[in-house]
Amino acid sequence: MITRRNMLGLLLLAGGDCYAASPGKRIVILGDSITAGFGLERAQAYPALLQRKVDEAGLPFEIVNAGISGDTTAGGLRRVGWALGAGAAVVVIALGANDGLRGVPASQTQANLEGMIRAVRAKSPEALIVVAGMQLPANFGEDFREAFAAVFPRVAAQCATLLVPFLLEGVGGIAEMNQDDQIHPNVEGQRRVAENVWAVLERALKKLQ
């Protein structure tokens, strides 16, 4: 069980001092093992790569990597308040892949995503929210794959958030972009994931200046 104390410890480990930057300068990325950088150094995970892009662009934001391996949208819903801390300027929700792999009904994944969005807006009404789309491998049934993939753009449209169409675009299913397990991005794969997110995030951050 993740207690309040343990959650704070996880967040501090994930992103350094999560509360160093003011709420208006924080970008919180809620995610799973892809965000956490499973199998790699933390500095090789896409949130760290995005921080470099933010710095190079001269933008005054601090990225908090709130990725926990194995997390689901249900887990994200439980911990979103702790991940936000005092609040954030931008929240990226990159959860759902493990829901699909575990066969969680698409309707439940959607309800959890919507719950996270409501929780973010309750704490940080002005925060920009980005939903990262997910897709399942071809070995899953077509009906379930289609229902799952449709959740993310539907949530983004209905809840008026930004959307990364597919977090693993150019990575998922491509052997040379993944580690030996063919699930988790390798160094090159993480770089591509960072590019996928940056294509949406850069425009959003420039509007916030």
C-alpha positions in Angstrom: 0.0 0.0 0.0 1.3 3.5 -0.9 1.0 5.7 2.2 1.1 9.5 2.3 4.7 9.3 3.5 5.8 6.7 1.0 4.2 8.7 -1.9 6.0 11.9 -0.9 9.2 9.8 -0.9 8.5 8.4 -4.3 7.9 11.8 -5.8 11.0 13.3 -4.3 13.0 10.4 -5.7 11.4 10.8 -9.1 11.9 14.4 -9.7 14.3 15.8 -7.1 12.7 18.4 -4.9 9.3 18.4 -6.4 8.3 21.5 -4.5 11.3 23.7 -5.4 9.6 25.5 -8.2 6.5 27.6 -7.7 3.2 26.0 -8.8 3.1 28.3 -11.8 6.4 27.0 -13.1 5.9 23.2 -12.6 5.2 20.6 -15.3 4.1 17.4 -13.7 4.2 14.2 -15.8 2.0 11.4 -14.4 3.1 8.2 -15.9 4.2 4.6 -15.6 7.4 2.7 -16.5 7.8 4.5 -19.8 7.9 7.9 -17.9 10.0 6.5 -15.1 12.6 5.3 -17.6 12.5 1.6 -16.7 15.8 -0.1 -17.5 17.6 3.2 -18.1 19.2 5.9 -16.1 16.7 8.5 -14.9 18.4 11.1 -17.0 17.7 9.1 -20.1 13.9 9.1 -19.6 11.8 11.4 -21.7 10.9 13.8 -18.8 14.6 14.6 -18.3 15.1 15.0 -22.1 12.1 17.4 -22.1 13.7 19.4 -19.3 16.7 19.9 -21.6 14.5 21.1 -24.3 12.7 23.5 -21.9 16.1 24.9 -20.8 17.5 25.2 -24.3 14.3 27.1 -25.3 14.9 29.5 -22.4 11.5 28.6 -20.8 11.2 29.0 -17.1 9.7 25.7 -16.2 10.7 22.7 -14.1 9.6 19.2 -15.0 8.6 16.8 -12.3 8.9 13.1 -13.3 6.0 11.5 -11.4 6.3 8.2 -13.2 5.9 4.9 -11.3 6.5 1.6 -13.0 3.4 -0.6 -13.3 1.0 2.3 -12.6 -2.4 2.3 -14.1 -5.0 5.1 -14.5 -6.6 3.8 -11.2 -3.3 4.4 -9.5 -2.9 7.7 -11.1 -6.3 8.8 -9.9 -5.3 7.8 -6.3 -2.1 9.7 -6.3 -2.7 12.7 -8.6 -3.2 15.1 -5.6 0.1 14.1 -4.1 1.9 14.4 -7.5 0.5 17.9 -7.9 1.7 19.1 -4.5 0.9 22.8 -4.3 -0.2 22.8 -8.0 1.2 23.0 -11.5 1.2 25.0 -14.7 1.0 21.9 -16.9 0.0 18.4 -16.2 0.8 15.6 -18.6 -1.2 12.4 -18.1 0.7 9.5 -19.7 -1.2 6.6 -18.1 -3.3 3.9 -19.5 -0.9 1.4 -21.2 -1.0 -1.0 -18.2 -4.8 -0.8 -18.2 -4.9 -2.1 -21.7 -2.3 -4.8 -21.1 -4.4 -6.0 -18.1 -7.6 -5.9 -20.0 -9.2 -3.2 -18.0 -12.5 -2.1 -19.7 -12.0 1.0 -21.8 -14.9 2.6 -20.0 -13.1 2.3 -16.7 -9.9 3.7 -18.2 -11.9 6.7 -19.5 -13.6 7.2 -16.2 -10.2 7.3 -14.4 -8.7 9.7 -16.9 -11.7 12.0 -16.5 -11.3 11.7 -12.7 -7.7 12.8 -12.9 -8.6 15.8 -15.0 -11.2 16.9 -12.5 -8.7 16.5 -9.7 -6.1 18.6 -11.5 -8.6 21.4 -12.2 -9.9 21.4 -8.7 -6.4 22.1 -7.4 -5.0 24.1 -10.3 -7.9 25.6 -12.3 -5.6 27.4 -14.7 -3.4 24.4 -15.5 -3.0 23.2 -19.0 -3.6 19.4 -19.3 -2.1 17.1 -21.9 -3.4 13.6 -22.4 -1.0 11.2 -24.0 -2.7 8.7 -26.3 -1.9 5.0 -26.0 -2.4 2.0 -28.3 -2.1 -1.8 -27.9 -0.1 -4.3 -29.8 -1.7 -6.2 -32.7 -2.0 -9.4 -30.7 -4.9 -8.0 -28.7 -8.4 -8.4 -30.1 -9.3 -5.8 -32.7 -12.5 -4.7 -31.0 -10.7 -4.1 -27.7 -7.7 -2.4 -29.4 -10.0 0.0 -31.2 -12.1 0.8 -28.1 -8.9 1.4 -26.0 -7.2 3.6 -28.6 -10.4 5.7 -28.9 -10.5 6.6 -25.2 -7.7 9.1 -25.3 -8.8 11.4 -28.1 -12.4 11.2 -26.8 -11.3 12.3 -23.3 -9.2 15.1 -24.7 -12.1 16.3 -26.8 -14.7 16.0 -24.1 -12.6 17.5 -21.4 -10.9 20.2 -23.6 -7.3 19.1 -23.0 -4.4 19.0 -25.4 -3.5 15.6 -26.9 -0.4 13.7 -27.8 -2.0 11.4 -30.4 0.2 8.4 -29.6 3.0 8.6 -26.9 4.9 5.8 -28.6 4.6 6.9 -32.2 7.7 5.7 -34.0 8.7 3.5 -31.1 5.9 1.0 -30.4 6.5 -2.3 -32.3 9.9 -1.2 -33.7 12.6 -3.5 -32.4 15.5 -1.1 -32.6 13.7 1.5 -30.6 13.0 -0.8 -27.6 14.9 -2.8 -25.0 15.1 -6.5 -25.2 11.6 -6.9 -23.7 10.2 -5.1 -26.7 8.0 -3.2 -24.3 10.1 -0.4 -22.9 11.8 2.2 -25.0 15.6 2.2 -25.1 17.7 5.3 -25.2 16.8 6.1 -28.8 13.2 5.2 -28.1 13.0 7.6 -25.2 14.4 10.4 -27.4 11.6 9.8 -29.9 9.0 9.8 -27.1 10.4 13.2 -25.9 10.0 14.5 -29.5 6.4 13.3 -29.6 5.5 15.1 -26.3 7.6 18.2 -27.2 5.6 18.7 -30.4 2.6 19.5 -28.2 4.2 20.8 -25.1 6.4 23.4 -26.7 3.5 25.4 -28.2 1.7 25.2 -24.8 4.6 26.5 -22.8 5.1 29.4 -25.1 1.5 30.5 -24.7 2.0 30.4 -20.9 4.9 32.9 -20.9 
